[in-house]
């Protein structure tokens, strides 16, 4: 049919009134497989069991295509199942509303309507239904009707590989691959009587990136996460209580906007070193480290009382007589986790005698997996890539830079991390100066939230940015589902397209 002759295209639920037309269409579609049509009682059973799974496409009122599906508990079947097994000998007794996979048992387009992309509409409907019902994904045994032409020279696996490389065209398999289904396994003896496929089929799968595992807990992971970045003004404080009052003010502010996270900068507590400015730099920072435990305890209390996850920036800490640059994630459920700066700067090592840490891990939160890298660490792409491989959605980077050169390094490296790891990156720094603290004279910062660069994100990859060198908070919403879509359907897919056949990144000790 020529598209200009089309007046109406409808996607409708299958009705028993359509049966005779359905039967006639199937005989035409499967003319090389005698008696390959569904009996009226089978169609009636499918409609009764799962009406949403049975749809037809009508063009100008004429049946042009059909899609039939059931829901199965996939754990009850082996990956080498047959069509008879998965359909309960075509009785559909395997269908269960408690299942986790939408299983396609038939899909076809009438020959005269092919070339109009109607098949894509049927597959898109299945995907939307899978998402709506919160199922893990879609599976079906896909025929390879052109295989008989190559069976004497190619194994099924070789045939599939050539189809994937576009060296061979298979009308069914090529179409399914182009619609984001991926081959998972070769099924032998899948459909009895399918001579064109030599009774082989390919187990095709599509993963629902929005699937949420059912839980009995009242809490659920958020899809849209609100970030609160604190661009901290360095100012003198006579007592630690004054510093905590200022910190609580900011926490109260971002919490008032219902932020899920509050991010403080690196060494935000440096003003407290002023009272020890008469000491050497290395001695003064070790005195500052004595306040860390108290600050963390207070921040943990704030996280509970203000219902917000707090990333404390970083602070000096003594451990086994060694000085580290560390921070804490204070969760609103009351738990506290620690992170370390892996790469200390030459200045931190030379002036303070600071050591690099060894801990690198992601953190599970009520808003998904996050990673935290302190300042200089973001300039080493291996670290964030390891975190991305653990499922990180948001990378937080507390930083402290004295010059615009230093800030530019952090800023541009952080944006690169967002692109290459398909994640959000939030950076927060300090502004102002501390004339009475040696080695902490002046600060330059512009806090920002970066995104990947694709159609669903800002074209410049910047979600939000603070005014440079001004004390303020920055609030930004990030949508985690957009990362899932990017990973599967992005214009480029940095994580999926890595050539792991020629290179590999591993974390020692794993």
C-alpha positions in Angstrom: 0.0 0.0 0.0 1.2 3.5 -0.8 1.3 5.8 2.1 -0.7 8.5 0.3 -3.6 6.1 0.2 -3.7 5.8 4.0 -6.5 7.7 5.7 -6.3 6.1 9.2 -3.9 4.0 11.2 -5.1 2.6 14.6 -3.5 0.6 17.3 -6.3 -1.3 19.1 -6.8 -4.2 21.5 -7.5 -7.5 19.7 -11.2 -8.4 19.7 -12.8 -11.7 18.9 -14.7 -10.0 16.1 -11.3 -9.7 14.4 -10.7 -13.4 14.4 -11.7 -14.4 10.8 -9.6 -11.5 9.4 -6.7 -12.5 11.7 -6.9 -16.1 10.6 -6.8 -15.1 6.9 -3.9 -12.8 7.5 -1.9 -15.4 9.3 -2.4 -17.9 6.5 -0.9 -15.3 4.1 2.0 -14.3 6.4 3.0 -17.9 7.2 2.1 -19.6 3.8 5.3 -21.6 4.0 4.2 -23.1 7.3 0.9 -24.9 6.8 -1.8 -24.5 9.4 0.3 -21.9 11.3 -2.6 -19.9 12.6 -4.2 -19.6 16.0 -7.5 -21.3 16.7 -10.4 -19.2 17.8 -10.4 -20.7 21.3 -6.7 -19.8 21.7 -7.3 -16.2 20.8 -10.3 -16.1 23.1 -8.1 -17.5 25.9 -5.3 -14.9 25.3 -7.8 -12.0 25.4 -9.3 -13.3 28.6 -6.0 -13.9 30.3 -4.2 -10.7 29.2 -6.2 -8.3 27.1 -3.5 -5.6 27.2 -1.0 -7.9 25.6 -3.0 -8.6 22.5 -3.1 -5.7 20.0 -3.7 -5.2 16.3 -2.9 -2.4 13.8 -5.6 -1.5 11.4 -5.1 0.7 8.3 -8.2 2.2 6.8 -10.1 -0.3 9.0 -8.3 -3.3 7.6 -6.2 -5.5 9.8 -2.5 -4.9 8.9 -0.6 -6.5 11.8 -0.8 -8.1 15.2 1.2 -8.6 18.4 0.4 -11.4 20.9 2.1 -11.6 24.3 2.0 -13.2 27.7 3.7 -12.6 31.1 5.9 -15.4 32.4 8.0 -16.0 35.5 11.2 -16.5 33.6 12.9 -18.3 36.5 10.6 -21.3 35.8 12.2 -21.8 32.3 15.7 -22.5 31.1 17.3 -20.3 28.5 17.1 -23.2 26.0 13.3 -23.5 26.2 11.1 -24.3 23.3 8.0 -22.5 22.1 5.8 -25.3 23.3 7.3 -25.1 26.8 7.1 -21.3 27.1 3.4 -21.3 26.0 2.3 -24.4 28.0 1.7 -26.4 24.9 0.0 -23.3 23.4 -2.6 -23.3 26.2 -0.9 -20.2 27.8 -1.1 -21.8 31.2 2.3 -20.3 31.8 0.9 -16.8 31.9 1.0 -15.2 35.3 0.4 -11.7 36.5 3.2 -12.2 39.1 5.7 -12.8 36.3 8.7 -10.6 35.5 9.1 -10.9 31.7 6.8 -9.9 28.8 7.1 -12.8 26.4 6.3 -12.3 22.8 4.5 -15.3 21.2 3.7 -13.7 17.8 4.1 -10.5 15.8 3.5 -10.1 12.1 2.6 -7.5 9.5 0.6 -8.4 6.4 2.8 -8.3 3.3 1.0 -5.5 1.5 1.5 -3.2 4.5 5.2 -3.8 5.0 7.6 -0.9 4.5 5.3 1.5 6.5 7.2 0.8 9.8 4.0 -0.6 11.4 6.1 -3.4 13.0 8.0 -0.8 14.9 4.7 0.5 16.3 4.0 -3.0 17.7 7.4 -3.3 19.2 7.2 0.2 20.7 3.8 -0.8 22.2 5.4 -3.8 23.8 8.1 -1.7 25.3 5.7 0.8 26.7 3.5 -2.0 28.2 6.6 -3.6 29.8 7.5 -0.2 31.4 3.9 0.4 32.5 3.7 -3.0 34.2 7.2 -2.7 35.7 8.5 -5.9 34.2 12.2 -6.7 33.8 12.1 -6.8 30.1 10.9 -8.5 26.9 11.9 -11.8 25.5 10.9 -14.0 22.6 12.3 -16.6 20.2 13.0 -14.9 17.0 12.9 -16.8 13.7 15.8 -16.6 11.2 13.9 -17.4 8.0 16.8 -16.8 5.7 19.1 -19.2 7.5 18.2 -22.2 5.2 20.1 -20.4 2.4 23.3 -20.5 4.4 22.9 -23.6 6.6 25.5 -25.6 4.6 28.2 -23.1 5.1 27.4 -21.2 8.3 26.6 -22.2 11.9 23.7 -20.4 13.4 26.1 -18.3 15.5 28.1 -17.4 12.4 24.9 -16.5 10.6 23.8 -14.2 13.4 27.2 -12.5 13.6 27.0 -11.7 9.8 23.5 -10.4 10.2 24.7 -8.1 13.0 27.5 -6.8 10.8 25.1 -6.2 8.0 26.8 -8.7 5.7 23.6 -10.7 5.5 20.0 -9.4 5.7 17.5 -11.4 7.6 14.0 -9.9 7.4 13.1 -10.9 11.0 16.4 -10.8 12.9 17.7 -7.6 11.2 14.4 -5.8 12.0 14.6 -7.0 15.7 18.2 -5.8 16.1 17.3 -2.5 14.6 14.6 -2.1 17.2 17.0 -2.4 20.2 16.6 -6.1 20.9 19.8 -8.0 21.4 20.5 -11.7 20.7 21.1 -13.6 24.0 21.2 -17.3 23.0 20.6 -19.7 20.1 17.6 -21.9 20.7 17.7 -25.3 19.0 14.4 -27.0 18.0 12.5 -24.0 19.2 9.6 -24.0 16.7 8.7 -27.4 15.2 8.0 -27.1 11.4 10.0 -23.9 10.9 12.0 -25.3 8.0 13.2 -21.9 6.8 15.0 -21.4 10.1 16.0 -25.0 10.3 14.0 -25.0 13.6 16.6 -22.6 15.1 15.6 -19.4 16.8 17.4 -16.6 18.5 16.4 -15.7 22.0 16.0 -11.9 21.7 15.8 -9.7 24.8 15.1 -6.1 25.6 15.9 -4.8 29.1 13.5 -2.3 30.8 15.9 0.3 32.1 13.1 1.7 34.3 12.4 -1.6 36.1 12.2 -1.2 39.9 12.5 -4.4 42.0 9.4 -4.6 44.2 10.1 -3.9 47.8 8.1 -4.1 51.0 9.8 -1.0 52.4 7.8 2.2 52.4 10.7 4.2 51.0 11.5 4.1 47.2 14.5 5.5 45.3 13.9 8.9 43.8 14.0 9.4 40.0 14.4 13.2 40.1 17.1 14.2 42.6 17.6 17.7 43.9 21.1 18.8 44.6 22.0 21.7 47.0 25.6 23.0 46.5 27.0 25.4 49.1 29.5 27.9 47.7 31.1 28.6 51.1 32.6 32.0 52.0 35.8 31.8 54.0 35.6 34.2 56.9 37.2 34.3 60.4 35.5 32.3 63.2 36.5 32.7 66.8 34.9 29.5 67.9 33.9 26.2 66.2 30.3 26.9 67.3 30.2 29.9 65.0 31.4 27.8 62.0 28.7 25.2 62.8 26.0 27.9 63.0 27.0 29.0 59.5 27.0 25.5 58.2 23.6 24.8 59.8 22.3 28.0 58.1 23.2 26.7 54.7 21.9 23.2 55.5 18.6 24.7 56.6 18.5 26.8 53.4 19.0 23.9 50.9 16.7 21.7 53.0 14.0 24.4 52.8 14.1 23.8 49.0 13.6 20.1 49.7 17.1 19.2 48.4 18.2 15.6 48.7 21.9 16.4 49.0 23.9 19.2 50.5 27.5 19.4 49.2 30.2 21.4 51.2 33.6 22.3 49.7 37.0 20.9 50.5 38.6 22.2 53.7 35.5 24.4 54.5 36.6 24.4 58.1 40.0 25.9 57.4 39.2 29.2 59.1 39.6 27.4 62.5 43.3 27.2 61.8 43.6 30.9 62.5 43.9 30.3 66.2 47.0 28.2 65.5 48.7 30.5 63.0 51.6 30.9 65.3 52.4 27.2 64.7 54.1 25.8 61.6 51.7 24.9 58.7 52.1 21.1 59.4 51.4 21.6 63.1 48.4 23.9 62.5 46.6 21.5 60.3 47.1 18.7 62.7 45.4 20.9 65.4 42.6 21.4 62.9 42.2 17.6 62.6 41.2 17.5 66.2 37.9 19.1 65.3 36.9 16.6 62.6 35.2 14.0 64.8 33.0 16.7 66.5 32.1 18.3 63.1 31.1 14.9 61.6 28.9 14.1 64.7 27.2 17.4 64.4 26.6 17.1 60.6 25.1 13.7 61.2 22.6 15.3 63.6 21.8 17.9 61.0 21.3 15.3 58.3 18.6 13.7 60.4 16.9 16.8 61.7 16.8 18.5 58.3 16.1 15.3 56.3 18.9 15.6 53.9 22.0 13.7 52.9 25.1 15.8 53.7 28.5 15.5 52.0 30.7 17.2 54.4 33.3 18.4 51.9 36.6 17.4 53.4 38.7 17.8 56.6 42.1 16.8 57.8 42.1 13.6 59.9 44.8 11.8 61.8 44.7 8.0 61.5 47.6 5.8 62.8 49.7 8.9 63.2 49.3 9.8 59.5 47.5 12.8 58.1 44.7 12.3 55.5 42.3 14.5 53.7 38.9 12.9 54.3 35.2 13.5 54.1 32.0 11.9 55.4 28.6 11.1 53.8 26.0 11.7 56.6 22.8 10.1 55.4 19.4 11.2 56.6 18.8 7.6 57.9 21.5 8.3 60.5 24.3 6.2 58.9 27.7 7.7 58.2 30.3 6.7 55.6 33.8 7.9 55.1 35.8 8.7 51.9 39.4 9.7 51.3 41.3 11.9 48.9 43.4 9.4 46.9 45.8 11.9 45.2 47.1 14.7 47.4 48.6 17.7 45.6 52.3 18.4 45.7 51.6 21.3 48.1 49.5 19.2 50.5 52.3 16.7 50.6 55.2 19.2 50.9 53.7 21.8 53.3 51.4 19.6 55.5 52.9 16.1 55.1 49.6 14.8 54.0 49.2 11.2 52.7 47.0 9.9 49.9 44.2 7.5 50.8 43.4 4.1 49.5 39.6 3.8 49.7 37.6 4.1 46.5 34.0 3.0 46.4 30.4 4.1 45.5 27.8 4.8 48.2 24.2 3.5 48.2 21.7 6.2 49.0 17.9 6.7 48.9 18.6 8.5 45.6 20.7 5.9 43.9 24.5 5.2 43.8 26.8 8.1 44.2 30.5 8.7 44.1 32.7 11.3 45.8 36.1 12.5 44.7 38.0 15.3 46.4 39.3 18.0 44.2 42.6 16.8 42.6 41.1 13.3 42.3 38.7 14.3 39.6 41.7 15.0 37.3 42.4 11.3 37.2 39.8 9.7 34.9 40.5 6.2 36.0 38.9 6.8 39.4 35.5 8.0 38.1 35.5 5.2 35.5 35.8 2.6 38.2 33.0 4.2 40.1 30.9 4.3 36.9 31.4 0.6 36.5 29.9 0.1 40.0 26.8 2.0 38.8 27.4 5.6 39.9 24.7 8.1 38.8 26.0 11.3 40.5 29.6 12.2 41.2 30.2 14.9 43.9 33.4 16.8 43.9 34.2 19.1 46.8 37.2 21.3 45.9 39.4 24.1 47.0 41.4 26.1 44.4 43.3 29.4 45.0 43.8 30.4 41.4 41.6 30.4 38.3 44.1 28.0 36.7 43.5 25.5 39.4 39.7 26.0 39.2 39.8 25.5 35.4 41.5 22.2 35.8 38.9 20.9 38.2 36.0 22.4 36.2 37.0 21.0 32.8 38.0 17.6 34.2 34.7 17.3 36.1 32.7 18.1 32.9 34.7 15.5 31.0 33.9 12.9 33.7 30.1 13.6 33.2 30.4 13.0 29.5 32.6 9.9 29.5 30.8 8.2 32.4 27.2 9.2 31.5 26.6 10.6 35.0 25.9 13.9 36.7 28.8 15.8 38.3 28.4 18.4 41.0 31.3 20.5 42.2 31.3 23.0 45.1 34.1 25.2 46.2 35.0 28.1 48.6 35.4 31.8 47.9 37.0 34.7 49.7 40.3 34.8 51.7 41.8 33.9 55.0 44.6 36.5 55.7 45.4 34.9 59.1 45.8 31.3 57.9 49.1 30.4 56.3 48.9 28.3 53.1 45.2 29.2 52.7 45.4 32.7 51.5 42.7 33.2 48.8 40.2 31.1 47.0 38.6 31.0 43.5 35.4 29.0 42.9 32.3 28.7 40.7 30.1 25.8 41.8 28.4 23.9 39.0 26.4 20.9 38.0 27.4 19.1 34.8 25.5 16.7 32.6 26.3 14.5 29.6 26.0 16.2 26.3 23.1 14.7 24.4 19.5 15.6 23.3 17.9 15.2 26.7 20.5 17.4 28.4 21.6 21.0 28.0 23.6 21.5 24.8 26.6 22.8 26.7 26.5 20.1 29.4 25.9 22.6 32.2 22.7 22.1 34.2 23.4 25.0 36.7 26.2 27.3 37.7 26.7 29.7 40.6 28.0 33.2 40.3 31.8 33.1 40.4 33.4 34.1 43.7 30.1 34.9 45.5 28.8 33.3 48.6 25.6 31.5 47.6 23.7 28.2 47.3 23.0 26.5 44.0 19.9 24.2 43.6 19.5 21.9 40.6 17.3 18.9 39.8 18.8 15.9 37.9 16.7 13.2 36.4 18.2 9.7 36.9 16.0 8.1 34.2 17.6 10.3 31.6 20.9 8.6 32.3 19.3 5.2 31.7 17.9 6.4 28.4 21.3 7.8 27.4 23.0 4.6 28.1 20.7 2.7 25.8 19.7 5.1 23.2 22.1 8.1 23.2 23.6 9.5 20.0 26.9 8.2 21.4 27.1 5.6 24.2 30.5 6.0 25.9 30.0 3.2 28.4 28.5 0.6 26.1 30.9 1.4 23.2 34.2 0.9 25.1 36.5 -1.5 23.4 37.0 -3.9 26.3 38.4 -6.4 23.9 41.6 -4.4 23.7 41.8 -2.6 27.0 40.7 -3.2 30.6 40.6 -1.1 33.8 40.7 -2.9 37.1 40.9 -1.9 40.8 43.7 -3.6 42.7 42.5 -6.0 45.3 39.4 -7.0 43.2 
